[in-house]
Amino acid sequence: MTRARLLFTLGAICLVAMSVRLSAQERRIMSPAGGSATQIGGYYDPVRGFVNGDWIEVRYGRPLKRGRDIFGADDYREHLNDGAPIWRAGANQTTRLITDVPLVFATTAIAPGEYTLFIDLGATPWEFIVSSWRAQVSYDAGNREALFGAFEYTPDRDVVRIPMTVETLPRSFDQLSWQFLDITDTGGTLALLWDTKLASVAFTLGT
């Protein structure tokens, strides 16, 4: 191979690499998808590890602070609701709760299945909402039986609506996160963390 051809080939490889890198950067979305899960009721086997546990999972979009004071502005509720009646408690798609086991929030039991989650920021304290509305994976304006985000939400399909415990944290979480806290064989706490807020609800396993 001549020197000129070698230089040409190396240049072409560099251009392809730069193109791939730029394409990857362009595909990066502003609020990536997130998920949190826990497993309850199983046991550890010396050979097989943790077995026979039932899963509880939350899937959601993960917005970043990007230097903003998320909950300090007077209009933070309107900003987070983004034109919807309540907050999707995440970004982009509707936040979803998927459970293999019956759960009890306060005195209300829900059966195993998939639900959508919302937070009413206008309530004092905030209210945690579990709804039987289905979630759209991608936006479809013609689909009136499922929601994208919290747009077109109505409360007639609420199955749980309870106050949340809202705490101020000593540190600021840059990216919104749903987490399972203090999990035992009988229940635990489901919490949303973002900026300096931790909003949570306790749950137990139903029968």
Secondary structure, 3 states (H helix, E strand, C coil): CCHHHHHHHHHHHHHHHHHHHHHHHHHCCCCCEEEEEEEECCEEECCCEEECCEEEEEEEECCECCCCCCCCCCCHHHHHHCCCCCECCCCCCCEEEEECCCEEECCEEECCEEEEEEEECCCCCCEEEEECCEECCCCCCCCCCEECCCCCCCHHHEEEEEECEEEEEEEEEEEEEEEEEEEECCEEEEEEEEEEEEEEEEEEECC
